[in-house]
Amino acid sequence: MNGTDNARIATAEFADPSRRASGNSITRSQTLLFAASVGIIVTNLFAPQTLVGLIGPSLGAAASESGLVSMATLLGYAAGLFFLVPLSDLVENRALVLRMLCAAALAAAVAAFAPSAASLLAVLIVLGAACSCIQVLVPVAASMAPPGQDGRVIGDVMSGLMIGILLSRPIASLVAEAFGWRAFYGIGAAALGLLAILLGLTLPRRTPLAHANYAGLIASLVGLLGQEPVLRRRAFTASLVMAAFSVFWTAVALRLSAPPFDLGQKGIALFALVGAGGAAVTPIFGRAGDRGFTRQATVFCHLVLIAALGLAAWAGSAAAGPLWLPLIFMGVSAVMLDIGVTGDQTLGRRAVNLLQPKARGRINGLFVGIFFIGGAIGSLLAGVAWAWGGWNAVCATGAVFGAAALVVDWVE
């Protein structure tokens, strides 16, 4: 594909007739609806990380296969970012969102009744892919914003996404504690179905002015990745950090439910809620990038991540002394890990969004898709490491990913 084709695709992405056709700006209630929508949808991606200890045994899966449950939705989401989200540059966006939401609701309903591990994994991949409609909703919200206020609207909507990520693990644990893991997917299916009805009644139509076919859009992703070394580097380090994050959060439920902690799903939910506090530092890293400290802040994030996994290994292995002390240190390690991951993601998003304004949507899709592949790999390796060497092997695996990110920092 030549440069002219790329230019036409870029023009199609930002020539948004919905903004010109509508004289009404996005209201506060509409912004809240978008934020709540992406928050509800994203819970399906991270909730399985706290349910692996229940799902695996109930379906007869081996300990080494438990990480596959968490991996499946992340891998499906990455596939959706690469192969479904580009359709938003070709077809009317409201129809696309509703079809993807209906597919997600159906997949979640099937997951609630999955009879075997193999069938559950297959349907979770579909669920993850359908949940990539998040990245269609965000541009729709931006297209409704008044000129010059796109950033504010996107920031408000993405705050809903972050809240959904933070609450997904504790909510899943509490539901599983009360009603079992299948109930979580049943409730999720109902929530996604109701959301599809609500958005069907409120979403505006957004028809892109596309001048390329589907194959051309997919080919443009490869071209962008080849043209932008910053995108390649930041996406690679983000995938390494996300892998370490997934290794920890996929296996920590297994560790906390075992002696000497012996926590139930309610205790694991509280732990997940405490660990999510690390995301509060996001604005600090954003300001550091604005002031020219991107590289130093990135190195700091990767060092904090490695230190967090070292502390987690010590806390998880402590057998003597009061039980509350290692549990507190385990919580501190979770907060440190979230700080390292959130900081890296914030700095990475800032860096790639400064590259090609006319290709920002596809660049964001590439960045997010690649780091979710890292997350899927981390989830897979968590189960393998747990079966092979227990908690220490899990922490060591995560630390290796953090060390690899440091190597990339040094090469840069």
C-alpha positions in Angstrom: 0.0 0.0 0.0 1.4 3.4 -1.0 1.5 6.7 0.9 -1.6 8.0 -0.9 -3.6 5.1 0.5 -2.3 5.7 4.0 -3.2 9.4 3.7 -6.7 8.5 2.6 -7.2 6.2 5.6 -5.9 8.9 7.9 -8.3 11.4 6.4 -11.1 9.0 6.8 -10.3 8.5 10.5 -10.7 12.1 11.4 -13.2 13.4 8.8 -16.1 12.8 11.2 -19.4 13.8 9.8 -21.3 13.1 13.0 -19.7 16.1 14.6 -20.6 18.4 11.8 -24.1 17.0 11.4 -25.0 17.4 15.1 -25.4 20.9 16.5 -25.6 19.5 20.0 -22.5 19.1 22.2 -22.0 16.1 24.4 -23.8 16.6 27.8 -22.5 15.7 31.2 -25.0 12.9 31.5 -23.9 11.5 28.1 -20.2 11.6 29.2 -21.1 9.8 32.4 -22.9 7.2 30.3 -19.9 6.6 28.1 -17.6 6.4 31.2 -20.0 3.9 32.9 -20.3 1.8 29.7 -16.5 1.3 29.3 -16.2 0.6 33.0 -18.8 -2.1 32.9 -17.4 -3.7 29.7 -13.8 -3.8 31.0 -14.7 -5.8 34.1 -14.9 -8.9 31.9 -11.2 -8.6 31.0 -9.6 -8.5 34.5 -12.1 -10.3 36.7 -10.9 -13.8 35.7 -7.6 -13.1 37.4 -9.2 -13.5 40.9 -11.5 -16.4 39.8 -8.8 -18.8 38.5 -8.6 -20.6 41.9 -12.3 -21.5 41.6 -12.7 -22.0 37.8 -9.8 -24.4 37.3 -10.8 -27.0 39.9 -14.5 -26.9 39.1 -13.8 -27.7 35.5 -11.0 -30.3 36.2 -8.2 -28.1 34.9 -4.6 -28.8 36.1 -2.8 -26.2 38.1 -0.5 -25.4 35.2 -3.5 -24.6 33.0 -5.2 -22.2 35.4 -3.5 -19.2 33.8 -5.3 -19.9 30.6 -8.5 -18.7 32.0 -7.1 -15.2 32.6 -5.1 -15.3 29.3 -8.1 -16.0 27.1 -10.0 -12.8 27.6 -6.8 -10.7 27.3 -5.8 -12.5 24.1 -9.3 -12.1 22.7 -9.2 -8.4 23.5 -5.9 -7.9 21.7 -7.3 -9.7 18.7 -10.3 -7.5 18.7 -8.1 -4.4 18.8 -6.3 -5.5 15.7 -9.1 -7.0 13.6 -12.4 -5.6 14.8 -11.8 -2.0 16.0 -10.5 -1.0 12.5 -14.0 -1.7 11.3 -15.0 1.6 13.0 -13.3 3.4 10.1 -15.5 1.5 7.6 -19.0 1.0 9.1 -21.5 3.0 11.0 -20.2 3.1 14.6 -23.5 2.7 16.6 -24.4 -0.5 14.7 -20.9 -1.8 15.2 -20.9 -1.1 19.0 -24.4 -2.7 19.4 -23.4 -5.9 17.5 -20.2 -6.2 19.5 -22.1 -5.7 22.8 -24.7 -8.3 21.8 -21.9 -10.7 21.0 -20.2 -10.0 24.4 -23.5 -10.6 26.2 -24.1 -13.9 24.4 -20.5 -15.0 25.1 -20.8 -14.2 28.8 -24.1 -16.1 29.0 -22.5 -19.1 27.4 -19.5 -18.8 29.8 -21.9 -19.1 32.7 -22.9 -22.6 31.6 -19.6 -23.8 30.1 -19.3 -27.5 30.7 -15.6 -27.9 30.3 -12.3 -25.9 30.4 -11.9 -26.0 26.6 -15.3 -24.6 25.9 -14.9 -21.9 28.5 -11.6 -20.8 27.0 -13.0 -20.6 23.5 -16.0 -18.5 24.6 -13.8 -16.2 26.8 -11.7 -15.4 23.7 -14.8 -14.4 21.9 -15.9 -12.4 25.0 -12.6 -10.5 25.1 -12.7 -9.7 21.4 -16.2 -8.4 21.6 -15.2 -6.2 24.6 -12.8 -4.3 22.3 -15.9 -2.2 21.4 -14.5 0.0 24.2 -12.0 1.4 21.7 -15.0 2.2 19.4 -17.0 4.0 22.1 -14.1 6.4 23.0 -13.8 7.9 19.5 -17.6 8.3 19.3 -17.5 10.2 22.6 -14.7 12.4 21.2 -16.6 13.1 18.0 -19.5 14.5 20.1 -17.2 16.9 22.0 -17.0 20.6 21.1 -13.9 21.6 19.1 -10.9 21.8 21.4 -12.5 19.8 24.2 -11.8 16.3 22.9 -9.1 15.7 25.5 -11.4 16.6 28.4 -14.1 14.2 27.2 -11.7 11.4 26.5 -10.1 11.9 29.9 -13.5 11.7 31.6 -14.5 8.5 29.7 -11.1 6.9 30.4 -11.6 7.5 34.1 -14.5 5.2 33.9 -12.3 2.6 32.3 -9.8 2.9 35.1 -12.5 2.6 37.7 -13.8 -0.5 36.0 -10.3 -2.1 36.0 -9.8 -1.3 39.6 -13.1 -2.7 40.8 -13.3 -5.7 38.5 -11.3 -8.0 40.7 -13.0 -7.2 44.0 -16.4 -7.3 42.4 -15.7 -10.7 40.8 -14.4 -12.1 44.1 -17.4 -10.9 46.1 -19.9 -12.3 43.6 -18.0 -15.6 43.5 -18.0 -15.8 47.3 -21.7 -15.3 47.5 -23.0 -17.2 44.4 -20.1 -19.0 42.7 -18.0 -18.0 39.7 -20.7 -18.9 37.1 -22.9 -16.2 38.6 -20.4 -13.5 37.8 -20.7 -14.3 34.1 -24.5 -14.5 34.3 -24.7 -11.1 35.9 -22.2 -9.8 33.4 -24.3 -11.1 30.5 -27.4 -9.3 31.9 -25.4 -6.1 32.4 -24.0 -6.2 28.9 -27.5 -6.8 27.4 -29.0 -3.9 29.3 -26.1 -1.7 28.3 -26.7 -2.6 24.6 -30.4 -1.6 24.9 -29.5 1.7 26.7 -26.8 2.6 24.2 -29.1 1.6 21.3 -31.5 4.3 22.5 -28.9 7.0 23.2 -25.9 6.6 20.9 -25.7 8.9 17.9 -25.0 7.6 14.4 -21.4 8.0 13.3 -20.6 7.1 9.7 -17.0 7.4 8.8 -15.9 8.7 5.3 -13.7 5.7 4.5 -11.9 5.5 1.2 -10.1 2.2 1.9 -11.2 -1.4 2.3 -10.8 -3.6 5.4 -7.5 -5.1 4.1 -6.1 -1.6 3.5 -6.8 -0.6 7.1 -5.2 -3.7 8.5 -2.2 -3.2 6.2 -1.8 0.4 7.5 -1.3 -1.0 11.0 1.8 -2.8 9.9 3.1 0.3 8.1 2.6 2.5 11.2 4.5 0.0 13.3 7.4 0.0 10.9 7.5 3.8 10.6 7.5 4.7 14.3 10.4 3.4 16.5 8.9 5.2 19.5 5.7 3.2 19.1 7.6 -0.1 18.7 9.8 0.6 21.8 7.0 1.9 24.1 4.6 -0.9 23.0 7.3 -3.5 23.7 8.2 -2.3 27.2 4.5 -1.9 27.9 3.9 -5.5 27.0 6.8 -6.6 29.2 5.4 -4.6 32.2 1.8 -5.9 31.5 3.2 -9.4 31.5 4.7 -8.9 34.9 1.4 -7.4 36.1 -0.6 -10.4 34.9 1.8 -12.9 36.3 1.3 -11.4 39.8 -2.4 -10.8 39.7 -3.2 -14.2 38.1 -1.3 -16.2 40.7 -1.8 -14.0 43.8 -5.3 -15.4 44.4 -3.8 -18.9 44.4 -1.2 -17.8 47.0 -3.6 -15.9 49.3 -6.1 -18.8 49.3 -3.3 -21.2 50.5 -1.7 -21.5 54.0 -0.7 -19.5 55.9 -3.1 -16.8 54.6 -6.1 -19.0 53.8 -8.2 -16.1 52.5 -11.6 -16.6 51.0 -12.9 -14.7 48.0 -14.0 -11.8 50.3 -10.5 -11.4 51.7 -9.0 -11.6 48.2 -11.5 -8.9 47.1 -10.3 -6.6 49.8 -6.7 -7.3 48.9 -7.3 -6.5 45.3 -9.1 -3.2 46.3 -6.1 -2.2 48.4 -3.6 -3.1 45.7 -5.5 -0.9 43.2 -4.5 2.2 45.1 -1.3 2.4 43.1 -3.2 3.8 40.2 -3.7 7.1 42.0 -0.2 8.2 41.0 -1.2 8.4 37.3 -1.2 12.3 37.1 2.3 12.4 38.7 3.8 10.4 35.8 1.8 12.5 33.2 3.4 15.7 34.6 6.8 14.1 34.7 6.5 13.4 30.9 5.3 16.9 30.2 8.4 18.3 32.0 10.8 16.2 29.9 11.5 13.4 32.4 10.0 10.5 30.4 13.1 8.3 30.3 14.0 8.8 34.0 10.4 8.2 35.1 10.2 5.1 33.0 13.4 3.6 34.5 12.0 4.4 37.9 8.8 2.5 37.1 10.6 -0.5 36.0 12.9 -0.5 39.1 9.8 -0.2 41.4 8.2 -3.1 39.6 11.2 -5.4 40.1 11.4 -4.3 43.8 7.7 -5.0 44.2 8.1 -8.6 43.0 11.1 -9.1 45.3 9.0 -7.9 48.2 6.1 -10.1 47.2 8.4 -13.2 47.0 9.6 -12.5 50.6 6.1 -11.8 51.9 4.6 -14.9 50.3 7.4 -17.1 51.7 7.3 -15.8 55.3 6.2 -18.6 57.6 7.2 -17.3 61.0 5.9 -14.3 63.0 2.5 -12.7 63.0 0.4 -13.4 59.9 -0.6 -9.8 59.5 2.9 -8.6 58.8 3.6 -10.6 55.6 0.0 -9.8 54.5 0.7 -6.1 54.8 3.9 -6.4 52.9 2.1 -8.4 50.2 -0.4 -5.5 49.9 2.5 -3.0 49.7 4.1 -5.0 46.9 0.7 -5.0 45.1 0.5 -1.2 45.4 4.2 -0.8 44.2 3.5 -3.1 41.2 0.4 -1.1 40.2 2.5 2.1 40.5 5.2 0.7 38.2 2.7 -0.6 35.6 0.4 2.5 35.7 3.4 4.8 35.4 4.8 3.0 32.4 1.4 2.9 30.7 0.8 6.6 31.3 4.2 7.6 30.0 3.9 5.2 27.0 0.4 6.5 26.0 1.7 10.1 26.2 4.7 9.3 24.0 2.8 7.5 21.3 0.0 10.1 21.2 2.6 12.7 20.2 3.6 10.8 17.0 1.1 11.2 14.1 -2.1 13.1 15.1 -3.9 11.9 12.0 -3.2 8.2 12.8 -3.7 8.5 16.6 -6.6 6.0 16.7 -4.7 3.2 14.9 -1.5 4.0 16.9 -3.4 3.8 20.1 -4.9 0.5 18.9 -1.5 -0.9 18.2 -0.1 0.2 21.5 -3.0 -1.2 23.5 -3.2 -4.4 21.5 0.5 -5.2 21.9 0.6 -4.6 25.6 -2.5 -6.8 26.0 -0.7 -9.6 24.2 2.0 -9.2 26.9 -0.7 -9.5 29.5 -2.0 -12.7 28.0 1.4 -14.2 27.9 1.9 -13.3 31.5 -1.4 -14.9 32.5 -0.4 -18.1 30.7 3.0 -18.2 32.3 1.6 -17.6 35.8 -0.1 -21.0 35.9 3.0 -22.7 34.5 5.3 -21.0 37.1 2.9 -21.8 39.9 2.8 -25.5 39.0 6.5 -25.6 38.5 7.9 -23.7 41.5 5.1 -22.1 43.5 5.0 -18.4 44.5 8.7 -17.8 44.3 8.7 -19.0 40.6 5.8 -16.7 39.9 7.6 -13.7 41.3 10.9 -14.6 39.6 9.0 -14.8 36.2 7.5 -11.4 36.8 10.9 -9.9 37.7 12.5 -11.3 34.5 9.9 -9.3 32.5 10.8 -6.2 34.6 14.5 -6.7 34.0 13.9 -7.1 30.3 12.1 -3.7 30.3 15.2 -2.2 32.0 17.4 -3.6 29.3 15.2 -1.9 26.7 15.6 1.4 28.7 19.4 1.0 28.6 19.4 0.3 24.9 17.3 3.4 24.3 
